[in-house]
Amino acid sequence: MLAQVRSIGSRNACLAAADVPGGPWVARGGRTYRTGASGSTSEAITRARAIRSVTSVRGYQEVGRADLFIQVIPFASPEDARTALTELRSLPRTMPKSKGLSDVGEMRTVAPPAVTGTSHVEAAEQPFVLDGEHARTLTVWCVAGHTVVVTALGGRAEAVRWPQLAEIVEAQVAALA
């Protein structure tokens, strides 16, 4: 795993837009940064820094239907990844400011979808209204080996579905193998 983490370097480990199931998806920015750059001092983050872990983030858009966010965070061990997932889940989440956004509901934990290739999955859903239409964001946090993958799919309520998000997460996990 250490060799894999070091080989990532500044290369973004998130799926290329053409590799995201469904769509067509268009990449809307992405970046990499040293894991822990936000200032966390947890033991899992400290060990991730010691192995020179690089976090990858990429946003995508399925024009007129949905937005997608993927974050890939390598850790020093599967135990550290599981601990970090709990820490990531506890971070406050905010909806991006958008014209037409209103009635943002509370994020609530839901039963996670089955995601092949993972050892632990947690999920949440957050309703909102966008341009007068009911919408929602579906979020999955999962552990795949030494890595945490966070994926959020948002859009009109009838357009974003858990099986679609599970398929995207499975593609991302497979790309890491």
ZADO-1210 file (C-alpha; in nm, 4 decimals, padded with zeros to 6 digits):
<atoms>
<atom x="00.0000" y="00.0000" z="00.0000" code="MET" pos="1"/>
<atom x="00.2813" y="00.2409" z="00.0833" code="LEU" pos="2"/>
<atom x="00.4165" y="00.2111" z="-00.2706" code="ALA" pos="3"/>
<atom x="00.0685" y="00.2744" z="-00.4109" code="GLN" pos="4"/>
<atom x="00.0221" y="00.5880" z="-00.1978" code="VAL" pos="5"/>
<atom x="00.3613" y="00.7241" z="-00.2946" code="ARG" pos="6"/>
<atom x="00.2954" y="00.6487" z="-00.6604" code="SER" pos="7"/>
<atom x="-00.0202" y="00.8626" z="-00.6546" code="ILE" pos="8"/>
<atom x="00.1912" y="01.1730" z="-00.5968" code="GLY" pos="9"/>
<atom x="-00.0044" y="01.4698" z="-00.7266" code="SER" pos="10"/>
<atom x="-00.2062" y="01.2558" z="-00.9703" code="ARG" pos="11"/>
<atom x="-00.5752" y="01.2762" z="-00.8896" code="ASN" pos="12"/>
<atom x="-00.6949" y="00.9275" z="-00.7857" code="ALA" pos="13"/>
<atom x="-01.0618" y="01.0117" z="-00.8550" code="CYS" pos="14"/>
<atom x="-01.2326" y="00.8710" z="-01.1614" code="LEU" pos="15"/>
<atom x="-01.1978" y="01.0541" z="-01.4906" code="ALA" pos="16"/>
<atom x="-01.5355" y="01.1897" z="-01.6036" code="ALA" pos="17"/>
<atom x="-01.5520" y="00.9343" z="-01.8864" code="ALA" pos="18"/>
<atom x="-01.5130" y="00.6515" z="-01.6295" code="ASP" pos="19"/>
<atom x="-01.8045" y="00.7588" z="-01.4075" code="VAL" pos="20"/>
<atom x="-02.1032" y="00.5265" z="-01.4677" code="PRO" pos="21"/>
<atom x="-02.4185" y="00.6882" z="-01.6051" code="GLY" pos="22"/>
<atom x="-02.3965" y="01.0377" z="-01.7352" code="GLY" pos="23"/>
<atom x="-02.2479" y="01.1699" z="-01.9506" code="PRO" pos="24"/>
<atom x="-02.0501" y="01.3407" z="-01.6748" code="TRP" pos="25"/>
<atom x="-01.8277" y="01.6462" z="-01.7110" code="VAL" pos="26"/>
<atom x="-01.5452" y="01.7103" z="-01.4618" code="ALA" pos="27"/>
<atom x="-01.5937" y="02.0401" z="-01.2771" code="ARG" pos="28"/>
<atom x="-01.2589" y="02.0858" z="-01.1114" code="GLY" pos="29"/>
<atom x="-01.0394" y="01.8700" z="-00.9005" code="GLY" pos="30"/>
<atom x="-00.7345" y="01.8926" z="-00.6852" code="ARG" pos="31"/>
<atom x="-00.4934" y="01.6986" z="-00.4722" code="THR" pos="32"/>
<atom x="-00.3387" y="01.7968" z="-00.1428" code="TYR" pos="33"/>
<atom x="-00.1386" y="01.6448" z="00.1357" code="ARG" pos="34"/>
<atom x="-00.3734" y="01.4491" z="00.3625" code="THR" pos="35"/>
<atom x="-00.4259" y="01.6397" z="00.6848" code="GLY" pos="36"/>
<atom x="-00.3662" y="01.9819" z="00.5282" code="ALA" pos="37"/>
<atom x="-00.6827" y="02.1048" z="00.6995" code="SER" pos="38"/>
<atom x="-00.5030" y="02.0872" z="01.0329" code="GLY" pos="39"/>
<atom x="-00.6449" y="01.7702" z="01.1890" code="SER" pos="40"/>
<atom x="-00.4062" y="01.6204" z="01.4414" code="THR" pos="41"/>
<atom x="-00.5753" y="01.2841" z="01.4911" code="SER" pos="42"/>
<atom x="-00.3438" y="00.9843" z="01.5145" code="GLU" pos="43"/>
<atom x="-00.4825" y="00.8416" z="01.1875" code="ALA" pos="44"/>
<atom x="-00.4048" y="01.1682" z="01.0056" code="ILE" pos="45"/>
<atom x="-00.0585" y="01.1866" z="01.1638" code="THR" pos="46"/>
<atom x="00.0194" y="00.8373" z="01.0344" code="ARG" pos="47"/>
<atom x="-00.1239" y="00.9274" z="00.6908" code="ALA" pos="48"/>
<atom x="00.1092" y="01.2270" z="00.6782" code="ARG" pos="49"/>
<atom x="00.4016" y="01.0023" z="00.7727" code="ALA" pos="50"/>
<atom x="00.3374" y="00.7828" z="00.4650" code="ILE" pos="51"/>
<atom x="00.2990" y="01.0958" z="00.2489" code="ARG" pos="52"/>
<atom x="-00.0688" y="01.0345" z="00.1745" code="SER" pos="53"/>
<atom x="-00.2276" y="01.2554" z="-00.0900" code="VAL" pos="54"/>
<atom x="-00.6015" y="01.3277" z="-00.0838" code="THR" pos="55"/>
<atom x="-00.7797" y="01.3582" z="-00.4188" code="SER" pos="56"/>
<atom x="-01.1007" y="01.5511" z="-00.4808" code="VAL" pos="57"/>
<atom x="-01.3019" y="01.5945" z="-00.7993" code="ARG" pos="58"/>
<atom x="-01.6422" y="01.7413" z="-00.8807" code="GLY" pos="59"/>
<atom x="-01.8585" y="01.6369" z="-01.1751" code="TYR" pos="60"/>
<atom x="-02.1809" y="01.7484" z="-01.3380" code="GLN" pos="61"/>
<atom x="-02.4377" y="01.5574" z="-01.5353" code="GLU" pos="62"/>
<atom x="-02.5803" y="01.8637" z="-01.7081" code="VAL" pos="63"/>
<atom x="-02.9353" y="01.9391" z="-01.6064" code="GLY" pos="64"/>
<atom x="-02.9640" y="01.6345" z="-01.3824" code="ARG" pos="65"/>
<atom x="-02.7091" y="01.5916" z="-01.1061" code="ALA" pos="66"/>
<atom x="-02.3871" y="01.6989" z="-00.9382" code="ASP" pos="67"/>
<atom x="-02.1306" y="01.4533" z="-00.8034" code="LEU" pos="68"/>
<atom x="-01.8400" y="01.4887" z="-00.5614" code="PHE" pos="69"/>
<atom x="-01.5733" y="01.2231" z="-00.4987" code="ILE" pos="70"/>
<atom x="-01.2956" y="01.2370" z="-00.2381" code="GLN" pos="71"/>
<atom x="-01.0290" y="00.9645" z="-00.2030" code="VAL" pos="72"/>
<atom x="-00.8154" y="00.9611" z="00.1131" code="ILE" pos="73"/>
<atom x="-00.5419" y="00.6964" z="00.1616" code="PRO" pos="74"/>
<atom x="-00.4457" y="00.6013" z="00.5193" code="PHE" pos="75"/>
<atom x="-00.1683" y="00.3949" z="00.6747" code="ALA" pos="76"/>
<atom x="-00.3945" y="00.0997" z="00.7635" code="SER" pos="77"/>
<atom x="-00.7527" y="-00.0246" z="00.7329" code="PRO" pos="78"/>
<atom x="-00.7995" y="00.0526" z="01.1041" code="GLU" pos="79"/>
<atom x="-00.6883" y="00.4124" z="01.0492" code="ASP" pos="80"/>
<atom x="-00.9256" y="00.4400" z="00.7525" code="ALA" pos="81"/>
<atom x="-01.2183" y="00.3183" z="00.9670" code="ARG" pos="82"/>
<atom x="-01.1279" y="00.5620" z="01.2471" code="THR" pos="83"/>
<atom x="-01.0922" y="00.8480" z="00.9974" code="ALA" pos="84"/>
<atom x="-01.4308" y="00.7676" z="00.8438" code="LEU" pos="85"/>
<atom x="-01.5898" y="00.8284" z="01.1831" code="THR" pos="86"/>
<atom x="-01.4015" y="01.1593" z="01.2118" code="GLU" pos="87"/>
<atom x="-01.5071" y="01.2637" z="00.8590" code="LEU" pos="88"/>
<atom x="-01.8721" y="01.1826" z="00.9317" code="ARG" pos="89"/>
<atom x="-01.8664" y="01.4123" z="01.2340" code="SER" pos="90"/>
<atom x="-01.7466" y="01.7160" z="01.0373" code="LEU" pos="91"/>
<atom x="-02.0129" y="01.9794" z="00.9736" code="PRO" pos="92"/>
<atom x="-02.1528" y="01.9762" z="00.6192" code="ARG" pos="93"/>
<atom x="-02.2900" y="02.2795" z="00.4415" code="THR" pos="94"/>
<atom x="-02.4760" y="02.3158" z="00.1156" code="MET" pos="95"/>
<atom x="-02.2974" y="02.5298" z="-00.1421" code="PRO" pos="96"/>
<atom x="-02.4607" y="02.8670" z="-00.1989" code="LYS" pos="97"/>
<atom x="-02.6735" y="02.8510" z="-00.5102" code="SER" pos="98"/>
<atom x="-02.9349" y="03.0781" z="-00.6595" code="LYS" pos="99"/>
<atom x="-03.2705" y="02.9093" z="-00.6176" code="GLY" pos="100"/>
<atom x="-03.1649" y="02.6971" z="-00.3191" code="LEU" pos="101"/>
<atom x="-03.4101" y="02.6916" z="-00.0273" code="SER" pos="102"/>
<atom x="-03.5608" y="02.4742" z="00.2426" code="ASP" pos="103"/>
<atom x="-03.2405" y="02.2849" z="00.3177" code="VAL" pos="104"/>
<atom x="-03.3304" y="01.9982" z="00.5498" code="GLY" pos="105"/>
<atom x="-03.1210" y="01.8198" z="00.8068" code="GLU" pos="106"/>
<atom x="-02.8767" y="01.5519" z="00.6969" code="MET" pos="107"/>
<atom x="-03.0057" y="01.2214" z="00.8298" code="ARG" pos="108"/>
<atom x="-02.8369" y="00.8841" z="00.8531" code="THR" pos="109"/>
<atom x="-02.9955" y="00.6158" z="00.6368" code="VAL" pos="110"/>
<atom x="-02.9323" y="00.2458" z="00.5739" code="ALA" pos="111"/>
<atom x="-02.6326" y="00.2322" z="00.3395" code="PRO" pos="112"/>
<atom x="-02.6471" y="00.0645" z="00.0022" code="PRO" pos="113"/>
<atom x="-02.4374" y="-00.2467" z="-00.0557" code="ALA" pos="114"/>
<atom x="-02.1068" y="-00.1438" z="-00.2134" code="VAL" pos="115"/>
<atom x="-01.8870" y="-00.4221" z="-00.3537" code="THR" pos="116"/>
<atom x="-01.5184" y="-00.3959" z="-00.2583" code="GLY" pos="117"/>
<atom x="-01.5716" y="-00.2151" z="00.0719" code="THR" pos="118"/>
<atom x="-01.5451" y="-00.3308" z="00.4315" code="SER" pos="119"/>
<atom x="-01.7583" y="-00.0592" z="00.5901" code="HIS" pos="120"/>
<atom x="-02.0215" y="00.1772" z="00.4465" code="VAL" pos="121"/>
<atom x="-02.2228" y="00.4595" z="00.6037" code="GLU" pos="122"/>
<atom x="-02.4784" y="00.6783" z="00.4289" code="ALA" pos="123"/>
<atom x="-02.6849" y="00.9926" z="00.4733" code="ALA" pos="124"/>
<atom x="-02.9471" y="01.1876" z="00.2840" code="GLU" pos="125"/>
<atom x="-03.0245" y="01.5605" z="00.2871" code="GLN" pos="126"/>
<atom x="-03.3368" y="01.7089" z="00.1240" code="PRO" pos="127"/>
<atom x="-03.3549" y="02.0601" z="-00.0213" code="PHE" pos="128"/>
<atom x="-03.5525" y="02.2628" z="-00.2738" code="VAL" pos="129"/>
<atom x="-03.3773" y="02.3937" z="-00.5841" code="LEU" pos="130"/>
<atom x="-03.5642" y="02.6227" z="-00.8214" code="ASP" pos="131"/>
<atom x="-03.8929" y="02.5105" z="-00.6687" code="GLY" pos="132"/>
<atom x="-03.8277" y="02.1377" z="-00.7195" code="GLU" pos="133"/>
<atom x="-03.7678" y="01.8784" z="-00.4492" code="HIS" pos="134"/>
<atom x="-03.4055" y="01.7679" z="-00.4533" code="ALA" pos="135"/>
<atom x="-03.1691" y="01.5715" z="-00.2346" code="ARG" pos="136"/>
<atom x="-02.8065" y="01.4869" z="-00.1774" code="THR" pos="137"/>
<atom x="-02.7106" y="01.1243" z="-00.1156" code="LEU" pos="138"/>
<atom x="-02.3747" y="01.0744" z="00.0578" code="THR" pos="139"/>
<atom x="-02.1711" y="00.7580" z="00.1115" code="VAL" pos="140"/>
<atom x="-01.8598" y="00.7224" z="00.3284" code="TRP" pos="141"/>
<atom x="-01.6831" y="00.3901" z="00.2841" code="CYS" pos="142"/>
<atom x="-01.3617" y="00.2066" z="00.3652" code="VAL" pos="143"/>
<atom x="-01.1870" y="00.0141" z="00.0877" code="ALA" pos="144"/>
<atom x="-00.8671" y="-00.1380" z="00.2201" code="GLY" pos="145"/>
<atom x="-00.6531" y="00.1489" z="00.3513" code="HIS" pos="146"/>
<atom x="-00.8628" y="00.4152" z="00.1778" code="THR" pos="147"/>
<atom x="-01.1705" y="00.6198" z="00.2636" code="VAL" pos="148"/>
<atom x="-01.3911" y="00.7155" z="-00.0293" code="VAL" pos="149"/>
<atom x="-01.6508" y="00.9886" z="00.0221" code="VAL" pos="150"/>
<atom x="-01.9055" y="01.0326" z="-00.2555" code="THR" pos="151"/>
<atom x="-02.2045" y="01.2683" z="-00.2744" code="ALA" pos="152"/>
<atom x="-02.4657" y="01.2754" z="-00.5493" code="LEU" pos="153"/>
<atom x="-02.7132" y="01.5628" z="-00.5577" code="GLY" pos="154"/>
<atom x="-02.9989" y="01.6651" z="-00.7822" code="GLY" pos="155"/>
<atom x="-03.3727" y="01.6441" z="-00.8369" code="ARG" pos="156"/>
<atom x="-03.5180" y="01.3832" z="-00.6027" code="ALA" pos="157"/>
<atom x="-03.6406" y="01.1616" z="-00.8867" code="GLU" pos="158"/>
<atom x="-03.3051" y="01.1848" z="-01.0719" code="ALA" pos="159"/>
<atom x="-03.0633" y="01.0701" z="-00.7991" code="VAL" pos="160"/>
<atom x="-03.0928" y="00.7151" z="-00.6719" code="ARG" pos="161"/>
<atom x="-02.8998" y="00.4971" z="-00.4279" code="TRP" pos="162"/>
<atom x="-02.8250" y="00.2214" z="-00.6849" code="PRO" pos="163"/>
<atom x="-02.6709" y="00.4866" z="-00.9126" code="GLN" pos="164"/>
<atom x="-02.4500" y="00.6166" z="-00.6299" code="LEU" pos="165"/>
<atom x="-02.3492" y="00.2618" z="-00.5279" code="ALA" pos="166"/>
<atom x="-02.2458" y="00.1885" z="-00.8893" code="GLU" pos="167"/>
<atom x="-02.0325" y="00.5053" z="-00.8967" code="ILE" pos="168"/>
<atom x="-01.8655" y="00.4186" z="-00.5642" code="VAL" pos="169"/>
<atom x="-01.7972" y="00.0628" z="-00.6846" code="GLU" pos="170"/>
<atom x="-01.6297" y="00.2026" z="-00.9988" code="ALA" pos="171"/>
<atom x="-01.4144" y="00.4342" z="-00.7857" code="GLN" pos="172"/>
<atom x="-01.3150" y="00.1514" z="-00.5484" code="VAL" pos="173"/>
<atom x="-01.2311" y="-00.0776" z="-00.8425" code="ALA" pos="174"/>
<atom x="-01.0123" y="00.1961" z="-00.9943" code="ALA" pos="175"/>
<atom x="-00.8101" y="00.2081" z="-00.6713" code="LEU" pos="176"/>
<atom x="-00.7348" y="-00.1671" z="-00.6748" code="ALA" pos="177"/>
</atoms>
